[in-house]
């Protein structure tokens, strides 16, 4: 049996045709399926018991990309105009992330997801890279660029969990974010940075699979086998978790 991977979803801020919806890019599901997983979408329910009923069946949790995380979750006032803040998603995702890390459930976090992972565990964010880090390089190549457009390279730290999957050193990545990790949560460590010092990946400090990347590997699995290996490593960890139940 394929391990069951839960994916967090966005919710429409403006109802479409009077029908609000939960949604996610198909490329996440495609990458997980290629890696041997069985994806299932988690709606942003404002009901922790209902979320736990879904969570109890999962072998892994994937925190997907999306809009901005509300700064009140990391103790800041809103400094800039934010994009697509989704408070129900924030609450559901932060709750599930804390539960997963506590239980040792494998977690793979992508773009907004690595930011959610950091905030859930006590870290903070830059609300807007251009406003707060004016000397930083360009990190947002959306809209107007293909999803597999290589925006810059990152440096993967040797001896990191990330390096054991994709190799240490330079790695070309796409880039579609304007927020970034600022203060790293106490139980996480930096696994990758951009040339300007912006944090590009975080991982856990123990044996559990907890990994977050700021780029979008789901859009690169057809171009770079190292991106597919990220999903394969995650699905393998989920399979092992399932077997230990």
C-alpha positions as CSV (number, residue, x, y, z in Angstrom):
1,X,0.0,0.0,0.0
2,X,1.2,3.5,-0.8
3,X,1.6,5.7,2.3
4,X,-1.1,8.3,2.8
5,X,0.2,11.8,2.5
6,X,-2.0,14.7,3.7
7,X,-1.6,18.0,1.9
8,X,-2.7,21.4,3.3
9,X,-4.9,23.5,1.0
10,X,-5.6,27.1,0.3
11,X,-9.1,28.4,0.5
12,X,-10.6,31.0,-1.9
13,X,-10.6,34.5,-0.3
14,X,-13.2,35.6,-2.9
15,X,-15.9,33.0,-3.6
16,X,-15.9,31.8,-7.2
17,X,-19.4,31.7,-8.7
18,X,-20.8,31.8,-5.2
19,X,-19.0,28.5,-4.4
20,X,-16.0,28.9,-2.0
21,X,-13.5,26.2,-2.4
22,X,-10.4,24.5,-1.1
23,X,-7.7,24.0,-3.7
24,X,-4.1,23.0,-4.4
25,X,-1.8,22.9,-7.5
26,X,-1.9,19.5,-9.2
27,X,1.9,19.4,-9.4
28,X,2.1,18.5,-5.7
29,X,-0.1,15.5,-6.1
30,X,1.8,14.5,-9.3
31,X,5.2,14.7,-7.6
32,X,3.9,12.6,-4.6
33,X,2.4,10.0,-6.9
34,X,5.6,9.7,-8.9
35,X,7.4,9.2,-5.6
36,X,5.1,6.4,-4.5
37,X,2.7,8.3,-2.2
38,X,-1.1,8.5,-2.1
39,X,-2.0,12.2,-1.7
40,X,-5.1,13.3,0.2
41,X,-6.2,16.9,0.6
42,X,-6.8,18.4,4.1
43,X,-9.5,21.1,4.1
44,X,-8.8,24.1,6.5
45,X,-11.5,23.2,8.9
46,X,-12.0,25.3,12.0
47,X,-12.5,22.1,14.1
48,X,-9.5,20.6,15.7
49,X,-11.2,17.3,16.4
50,X,-12.2,16.9,12.8
51,X,-8.7,17.7,11.8
52,X,-7.3,15.1,14.2
53,X,-9.7,12.5,12.7
54,X,-8.0,13.1,9.3
55,X,-4.5,13.4,10.8
56,X,-4.8,10.0,12.6
57,X,-4.9,8.3,9.2
58,X,-1.9,10.0,7.7
59,X,1.6,8.6,7.2
60,X,3.1,12.0,6.3
61,X,2.2,15.7,6.2
62,X,3.1,18.0,3.2
63,X,2.8,21.7,3.9
64,X,2.2,23.3,0.5
65,X,2.8,26.8,-0.9
66,X,0.2,29.6,-0.9
67,X,-0.4,33.1,0.4
68,X,1.1,34.9,3.3
69,X,1.0,33.8,7.0
70,X,-0.6,36.4,9.2
71,X,2.1,38.1,11.3
72,X,0.1,37.9,14.5
73,X,1.0,34.2,14.6
74,X,4.7,35.1,15.2
75,X,4.1,38.2,17.4
76,X,4.4,41.0,14.9
77,X,2.2,43.8,13.7
78,X,1.5,44.0,10.0
79,X,4.3,46.0,8.5
80,X,3.4,45.8,4.8
81,X,0.4,44.9,2.7
82,X,0.1,41.1,2.7
83,X,-1.2,38.8,0.0
84,X,-3.9,36.2,0.3
85,X,-3.9,35.9,4.1
86,X,-5.9,32.8,4.9
87,X,-6.6,32.7,8.6
88,X,-8.5,29.4,8.7
89,X,-5.6,27.8,6.8
90,X,-3.1,29.4,9.2
91,X,-4.9,27.9,12.2
92,X,-5.3,24.4,10.7
93,X,-1.8,24.2,9.4
94,X,-0.1,25.4,12.5
95,X,-2.1,23.0,14.6
96,X,-1.4,20.0,12.4
97,X,2.3,20.9,12.1
98,X,2.8,21.0,15.9
99,X,0.9,17.7,16.3
100,X,3.0,16.1,13.5
101,X,6.4,17.2,14.9
102,X,5.3,16.1,18.4
103,X,4.3,12.6,17.1
104,X,7.3,12.2,14.8
105,X,5.1,12.1,11.7
106,X,7.2,12.9,8.6
107,X,6.8,16.5,7.5
108,X,7.8,18.0,4.1
109,X,7.2,21.8,3.8
110,X,7.4,23.8,0.6
111,X,7.6,27.6,0.2
112,X,4.9,29.0,2.4
113,X,5.1,25.6,4.1
114,X,8.7,26.1,5.4
115,X,7.5,29.4,6.8
116,X,4.5,27.7,8.5
117,X,6.8,25.0,9.9
118,X,9.1,27.7,11.4
119,X,6.3,29.7,12.8
120,X,4.6,26.6,14.3
121,X,7.7,25.8,16.2
122,X,8.4,29.3,17.5
123,X,10.3,31.1,14.7
124,X,9.6,34.3,12.9
125,X,9.4,35.6,9.3
126,X,10.4,38.6,7.2
127,X,7.0,39.8,6.1
128,X,8.5,41.2,2.8
129,X,12.0,40.7,1.6
130,X,12.2,43.9,-0.6
131,X,11.0,46.1,2.3
132,X,13.0,44.5,5.1
133,X,16.1,43.2,3.2
134,X,16.5,45.8,0.5
135,X,20.0,44.5,-0.4
136,X,18.7,41.0,-1.1
137,X,18.6,39.6,-4.6
138,X,15.3,39.0,-6.4
139,X,13.3,36.1,-4.9
140,X,9.9,36.5,-6.5
141,X,9.6,35.4,-10.2
142,X,5.8,35.4,-10.3
143,X,3.8,36.2,-12.3
144,X,5.3,36.2,-15.7
145,X,7.8,33.3,-15.4
146,X,7.3,29.6,-16.0
147,X,7.1,27.5,-12.8
148,X,10.3,25.7,-13.7
149,X,12.2,29.0,-14.3
150,X,15.5,28.9,-12.4
151,X,15.6,32.1,-10.4
152,X,18.9,31.6,-8.6
153,X,21.1,29.0,-6.8
154,X,21.2,27.9,-3.2
155,X,24.0,26.5,-1.1
156,X,23.1,23.2,0.5
157,X,25.0,22.7,3.8
158,X,27.3,19.7,4.0
159,X,26.3,17.1,6.7
160,X,22.7,18.2,6.5
161,X,19.7,15.9,5.9
162,X,19.0,17.9,2.8
163,X,22.5,17.2,1.5
164,X,22.0,13.5,2.1
165,X,19.2,13.7,-0.4
166,X,20.3,16.2,-3.1
167,X,24.0,16.5,-2.4
168,X,25.9,19.4,-0.8
169,X,26.9,22.6,-2.6
170,X,25.2,24.6,-5.2
171,X,21.7,23.7,-6.3
172,X,19.7,25.7,-9.0
173,X,16.1,26.4,-7.9
174,X,13.0,28.2,-8.9
175,X,11.8,31.0,-6.6
176,X,8.3,32.5,-6.0
177,X,8.3,34.1,-2.6
178,X,8.5,37.5,-1.0
179,X,8.4,36.3,2.6
180,X,11.2,34.3,4.3
181,X,12.4,32.8,7.5
182,X,13.9,35.3,9.9
183,X,14.5,33.8,13.4
184,X,14.9,30.1,13.2
185,X,12.7,28.0,15.6
186,X,14.7,26.4,18.4
187,X,14.2,22.8,17.2
188,X,15.2,23.6,13.6
189,X,18.5,24.3,11.8
190,X,19.4,25.9,8.6
191,X,20.1,23.5,5.7
192,X,20.4,25.9,2.8
193,X,20.8,29.6,2.1
194,X,20.7,31.8,-1.0
195,X,23.8,33.8,-2.0
196,X,22.3,36.9,-0.2
197,X,22.0,34.9,3.0
198,X,18.2,34.4,2.8
199,X,17.3,31.1,4.4
200,X,16.2,28.6,1.8
201,X,15.8,25.3,3.8
202,X,15.2,24.2,7.3
203,X,15.3,20.8,8.9
204,X,14.8,19.1,12.2
205,X,17.6,18.4,14.6
206,X,16.7,14.8,15.5
207,X,16.1,11.6,13.6
208,X,12.6,12.4,12.4
209,X,12.0,13.5,8.8
210,X,11.3,17.2,9.1
211,X,12.4,19.2,6.1
212,X,11.3,22.4,4.5
213,X,12.5,24.2,1.3
214,X,11.7,27.7,0.1
215,X,11.6,26.8,-3.5
216,X,9.0,24.6,-5.4
217,X,10.5,21.2,-6.2
218,X,7.1,19.9,-7.3
219,X,7.5,22.1,-10.4
220,X,11.0,20.8,-11.1
221,X,10.6,17.0,-10.8
222,X,10.6,16.5,-14.6
223,X,13.7,18.7,-15.1
224,X,16.0,17.7,-12.2
225,X,16.1,14.2,-10.6
226,X,17.3,15.7,-7.3
227,X,13.9,17.4,-6.9
228,X,12.1,14.1,-7.3
229,X,14.5,12.6,-4.7
230,X,13.1,15.0,-2.2
231,X,9.7,13.6,-2.6
232,X,11.0,10.0,-2.7
233,X,12.9,10.5,0.6
234,X,9.7,12.0,2.2
235,X,7.5,9.1,1.0
236,X,10.1,6.6,2.2
237,X,10.0,8.1,5.6
238,X,6.2,8.0,5.5
239,X,6.3,4.4,4.6
240,X,8.6,3.6,7.5
241,X,6.4,5.5,9.9
242,X,3.4,3.5,8.7
243,X,5.2,0.3,9.3
244,X,6.0,1.3,12.9
245,X,2.4,1.9,13.8
